[in-house]
Amino acid sequence: MRIQVMVLAALMLGGCGTVQTVVRNDQVAVDSLKEQKSYCGAVPRIYSGLAYDFCSLHAPLAKGVDADDYKNAAIPVVLIDAVVSGALDTLLLPYTVYKQHTEGSIVIN
């Protein structure tokens, strides 16, 4: 049981919006949002995990995906990730303010 919980936690952290935008290279976040065809043009570095999560929601559904299935399965996962990202973004605020000042937002388009 412990191993399953640890594997699940590792998988969720790997997809966490904050990890995607702060820990990894900017290009990873750009490629991911482009692949999802997000309508967002840029992601600010301050609270970037939350912004990334909402940009993920602000994208058209993939072909063959039922809207009801998506609403019942994906949206709760993204909202849980948004809570975790919000907490991590708050802890990383001094760093992300500095990065926003020196490098600006992560440009998607």
C-alpha positions as CSV (number, residue, x, y, z in Angstrom):
1,M,0.0,0.0,0.0
2,R,2.8,2.4,0.9
3,I,4.5,1.8,-2.4
4,Q,1.3,2.6,-4.3
5,V,0.8,5.8,-2.5
6,M,4.4,6.9,-3.1
7,V,4.2,6.0,-6.8
8,L,0.9,8.0,-7.1
9,A,2.5,11.0,-5.3
10,A,5.5,10.9,-7.7
11,L,3.2,10.8,-10.7
12,M,1.1,13.7,-9.5
13,L,4.2,15.8,-8.7
14,G,5.6,15.1,-12.2
15,G,2.5,16.6,-13.7
16,C,2.1,19.4,-11.1
17,G,1.8,22.8,-12.7
18,T,4.5,24.3,-10.5
19,V,7.0,21.5,-11.3
20,Q,6.2,22.0,-15.0
21,T,6.9,25.8,-14.9
22,V,9.5,26.3,-12.1
23,V,11.6,23.1,-11.9
24,R,11.7,22.1,-15.6
25,N,13.0,24.0,-18.6
26,D,10.5,26.7,-19.9
27,Q,10.3,24.8,-23.2
28,V,8.7,21.8,-21.5
29,A,5.7,24.0,-20.3
30,V,5.5,25.6,-23.7
31,D,5.5,22.3,-25.6
32,S,2.9,20.8,-23.2
33,L,0.5,23.8,-23.6
34,K,1.0,23.9,-27.4
35,E,0.3,20.2,-27.5
36,Q,-3.0,20.8,-25.6
37,K,-3.7,23.7,-28.0
38,S,-4.2,26.0,-25.0
39,Y,-5.6,29.4,-25.8
40,C,-3.2,31.1,-23.3
41,G,-0.5,33.3,-24.9
42,A,1.8,33.4,-21.9
43,V,2.2,32.1,-18.3
44,P,3.4,34.6,-15.7
45,R,6.2,33.2,-13.5
46,I,4.4,34.4,-10.3
47,Y,1.9,31.7,-9.4
48,S,2.9,30.0,-12.6
49,G,1.7,26.6,-11.4
50,L,-1.8,27.9,-11.0
51,A,-1.7,29.7,-14.3
52,Y,-0.4,26.6,-16.0
53,D,-3.3,24.5,-14.6
54,F,-5.9,27.1,-15.8
55,C,-4.2,27.2,-19.2
56,S,-4.6,23.4,-19.3
57,L,-8.3,23.8,-18.6
58,H,-8.5,26.6,-21.2
59,A,-8.0,24.4,-24.2
60,P,-10.3,22.5,-26.6
61,L,-11.1,18.9,-25.9
62,A,-9.1,16.3,-27.9
63,K,-11.0,14.5,-30.7
64,G,-12.9,11.6,-29.4
65,V,-13.1,12.8,-25.8
66,D,-16.6,13.0,-24.4
67,A,-17.2,16.3,-22.6
68,D,-19.1,14.5,-19.7
69,D,-16.2,12.1,-19.2
70,Y,-13.7,14.9,-19.2
71,K,-15.8,16.9,-16.7
72,N,-16.1,14.0,-14.4
73,A,-12.5,12.7,-14.6
74,A,-10.0,15.4,-15.6
75,I,-11.4,18.6,-14.0
76,P,-11.3,17.3,-10.4
77,V,-7.7,16.2,-11.0
78,V,-6.7,19.6,-12.3
79,L,-8.4,21.3,-9.5
80,I,-6.6,19.2,-6.9
81,D,-3.4,20.0,-8.7
82,A,-4.3,23.7,-8.6
83,V,-4.5,23.5,-4.8
84,V,-1.1,21.8,-4.5
85,S,0.3,24.2,-7.1
86,G,-1.1,27.2,-5.2
87,A,0.7,26.1,-2.0
88,L,4.0,25.4,-3.7
89,D,3.7,28.7,-5.7
90,T,3.3,30.5,-2.4
91,L,6.4,28.9,-0.9
92,L,8.4,29.7,-4.1
93,L,7.1,33.3,-4.3
94,P,10.4,35.1,-3.6
95,Y,12.1,33.1,-6.4
96,T,9.4,33.5,-8.9
97,V,9.1,37.2,-8.3
98,Y,12.9,37.5,-9.1
99,K,12.5,35.3,-12.2
100,Q,9.5,37.3,-13.4
101,H,11.5,40.5,-13.0
102,T,14.6,39.2,-14.8
103,E,13.2,36.9,-17.5
104,G,9.5,37.9,-17.8
105,S,6.6,35.5,-18.5
106,I,6.8,32.2,-20.2
107,V,5.6,32.9,-23.8
108,I,3.5,30.2,-25.3
109,N,2.8,31.5,-28.8
